[in-house]
Amino acid sequence: MPESVYGIAGWSLQDKEILIYDQFDIWAVRCDGSSYKRLTRGREKKIKFTIPELLNLPLLRYADNVPLTYNYDIEKELLLRAEGYDGMTGWFKWHPASGEEAVVYKKRFTDQLFYNPKNQKLIFTEQDYNVAPRIVLRSKGGSEKLVFQSNPQQSDFLWGHSQMIYYQNSKNRDLRGVLIYPADYNPDKKYPMIVQIYEELHQRIHKYVNPSLLNSTGFNHTAASLEGYFVFLPDIIAEPGNPGEAITDCIKAAIGKVIEMDVINPKRIGLIGHSFGGYESSYLITQTDLFTAAVAGNGISDLASMYLTVSRTSGKPDMWRFEKDIWMIGKTLMEAPNLYQHNSAVYNAEKVKTPLLLWAGKEDRQVDMRQSMEYYLALRRLGKKTIMLLYPEEDHVLLREENQKDLTRRILQWFDFNLKDDSSVEWIKEGL
């Protein structure tokens, strides 16, 4: 990912120290640089600690037109948010003498915390892939009471489950991904799999998603699970200088790990991405034959032409995206034209063997729809199997319900056609 900082938590009392984050921990740093100290020990435990914004506590420090900040007494006990490398979440109590101790920490996604420091009761929401969001009250002694459960009717239906998958790229960088099992999973069967990509997605391990046709980018992984697919959400990390090769390296390692589990049919793997994921999807099928079918929505296919466009959203040139932001090429188009072409799907279109469904909003103000059109025309000119869907009066994501339903249905039909040999859909047969 692009170079960045991890943020500021606030200040100690009387603004003596500024409280800042690194990847895992909270640090107290004197503003004159004379001293600093690490308050937590998250790095050793692979737990990311932050100071939560409690929903029931008033803001302690505020100035107009300045980001909201808090003051904390770091000589007394603090309540901390915890997010583990293994997907666990919750809250810890921290004391300056004894460090941090778990209060609520479980393999679920927990949030929206109300905390009463007098009786030490917590009320919060929790969810998992197969547990709909619910409200829980936790007492001082550790007992928990279910206050409200949404979607109680779910127990009447088949439902899948999620699993964290760990793998490494060729540079031995540790990566994670979420594997979602089909709702009717039978270990004696080998299932088709859809791989959804967009940078890092491991944080979705415990997120509950209602199955629906109303999806702004046309894909609902719960609905796909109910239709008999594995769904894989792997982390894909671009690296400075040559993002395309790094993305390809990550996806090969990720899918190789799932294939080792012997639960999918390796000849029935689909790929889908939107926006930067649309770029990744478009580019990956020029570099590997792992995929039987692919979908790319509102993606950039030609880095060189996009570099010299002006954003309709900000009015600024789009070149910032490529030099230091998400693509991290590190050089201008004029300095390294070959590098921009090497990392563009359109200049590698002759290598594509995977049928591709492209879609875009005709009024996309973030990624010009002509990026999809360029790739579509290149593939058609080369005789490749591709279909393009354009949605009038839609922007980077689809907002009209009829279009959301249409795209969601068509994407599932596309995968059924290519991964399940369902040849009943006329628009695909006619379009190819």
C-alpha positions, -999 to +999 in steps of 0.1 A: +000+000+000+012+036-004+033+051+024+012+064+052+010+071+089-012+052+113-029+082+129-031+102+161-052+091+191-052+124+210-033+140+238-025+133+274-038+157+301-026+193+297-013+183+263+019+170+278+023+142+252+008+135+219-006+099+216+002+083+182-003+049+167+021+026+149+010-006+132+001-023+165+007+000+195+000+034+211+029+057+219+031+088+241+056+113+227+067+146+242+060+173+217+096+187+221+110+152+213+126+149+247+111+115+256+087+088+243+073+056+256+053+027+242+021+022+262+009-012+248+025-044+238+005-053+208+033-061+184+044-091+204+008-104+204+000-094+169-029-073+182-036-038+170-046-015+199-064+018+195-084+041+218-121+037+209-145+066+205-171+055+231-206+062+220-218+074+254-189+096+264-188+134+256-160+149+236-134+165+259-116+188+235-129+205+204-121+234+182-141+247+152-128+235+118-102+213+135-103+175+137-119+163+169-093+153+195-095+138+231-074+142+262-067+111+282-052+105+316-025+080+309-017+077+345-050+059+350-068+030+335-079+032+298-103+011+277-087+000+244-100-014+211-083-046+201-081-062+166-061-094+163-041-108+133-063-139+135-095-118+131-105-116+168-119-082+180-129-067+213-117-044+241-089-046+267-084-026+299-050-010+301-032+001+333+001+020+333+016-005+358+003-038+345-004-032+308-034-046+289-059-073+299-088-087+278-123-077+288-142-088+257-121-105+230-137-131+206-137-145+171-164-121+160-167-085+148-176-063+178-183-026+177-207+002+188-196+001+224-213+018+253-193+016+286-203+025+321-171+029+341-190+030+375-206-005+373-182-016+345-210-029+323-205-029+285-232-030+258-221-036+223-230-052+190-214-083+176-217-103+144-200-132+124-203-144+089-232-167+100-244-147+130-266-117+122-258-085+142-270-086+177-268-065+209-250-080+239-248-067+275-217-078+295-216-074+333-185-068+355-182-105+364-180-116+327-215-129+322-232-119+289-269-114+281-284-113+246-305-081+244-315-083+207-309-107+178-316-095+143-326-120+115-339-148+138-354-164+107-319-173+095-320-205+115-345-219+090-321-217+061-288-233+050-259-209+056-221-211+050-193-201+072-160-182+069-124-193+075-092-173+077-065-186+052-028-177+057-003-177+029+030-160+018+040-144-015+073-151-031+090-125-009+078-143+023+054-116+032+026-129+054-009-124+039-044-134+048-076-141+030-112-151+039-126-183+024-164-185+025-179-220+022-210-229+002-242-230+022-248-266+013-212-277+017-205-314+012-169-325+018-173-352-008-178-326-036-155-302-054-171-268-058-165-238-082-150-208-065-153-170-071-124-148-061-133-113-052-104-088-050-097-053-038-064-048-020-068-062+016-101-079+024-092-101+054-111-077+077-144-091+063-138-125+081-166-118+106-188-094+087-224-105+082-239-097+048-275-102+040-281-120+007-296-095-017-300-084-054-295-048-043-257-045-046-240-013-059-212-032-075-232-062-086-218-089-063-230-104-030-207-131-016-235-145+007-258-149-023-230-166-042-225-190-013-262-198-013-258-206-050-232-233-043-199-213-047-169-210-025-160-173-023-124-162-016-114-127-005-076-127-005-052-099+004-034-086-026-005-061-020+009-039-047+045-030-043+065+001-054+079+001-089+060-027-106+025-032-090+012-057-116+039-083-109+033-080-072-005-084-076+000-115-098+025-130-073+000-125-044-030-140-062-010-171-074+001-178-038-034-172-025-052-195-049-025-221-046-031-222-009-069-229-014-062-255-041-040-273-016-071-277+007-087-299-020-122-285-016-126-267-050-124-276-086-092-258-098-106-256-134-137-237-122-124-205-107-139-171-113-125-136-106-143-104-099-132-069-089-145-033-090-126+000-092-090-008-082-102-044-080-114-039-116-079-030-126-066-060-108-091-083-124-084-069-159-046-071-155-045-106-138-061-124-167-032-111-189-007-128-166-023-161-156-047-187-169-059-196-134-093-182-140-122-198-161-141-165-162-137-129-149-156-097-142-142-062-141-162-032-130-152+005-135-115-004-137-085+014-152-071-007-181-047+019-196-024+036-171-008+057-197-040+073-211-055+077-175-023+094-164-030+123-188-067+128-179-083+153-155-107+140-128-143+150-133-147+148-095-118+169-082-108+189-114-072+178-108-050+157-131-051+120-124-014+114-125-012+115-087-028+080-087+001+064-103+033+080-091+029+077-053-007+065-045-022+031-050-001+021-080+032+034-065+051+033-098+074+060-085+081+076-119+063+098-143+049+085-176+075+105-194+103+089-174+091+053-177+065+049-205+074+011-208+066+006-171+032+022-175+025-001-205+038-032-188+013-026-159-017-019-182-041-046-192-048-031-226-012-034-237-012-071-227-046-079-242-032-105-266-023-128-237-059-130-224-075-165-226-102-159-199-138-148-209-143-113-194-175-094-185-168-057-183-193-032-168-193+006-161-215+035-153-216+058-183-213+089-160-185+076-139-167+106-125-139+087-108-128+063-136-138+073-171-159+046-187-137+049-217-111+029-197-135-001-199-143+007-235-106+007-245-101-027-231-133-040-246-124-028-281-089-043-278-102-077-267-129-077-294-104-067-321-082-097-310-112-121-311-113-126-274-145-136-255-158-105-238-191-086-232-195-051-219-224-037-199-229+001-198-254+017-174-267+051-184-269+079-158-248+058-133-216+068-116-188+048-101-213+025-083-249+018-093-275+036-073-307+027-091-324-004-077-333-018-112-297-015-123-284-031-091-307-061-096-299-063-133-261-063-127-262-087-098-283-112-118-261-109-149-229-114-129-242-146-113-254-158-147-220-151-162-204-173-136-230-200-139-225-200-177-187-204-174-182-222-141-213-244-140-219-250-178-253-234-176-259-225-213-296-214-208-288-176-208-293-162-242-277-128-237-243-144-230-245-168-260-255-139-283-229-115-268-199-139-272 
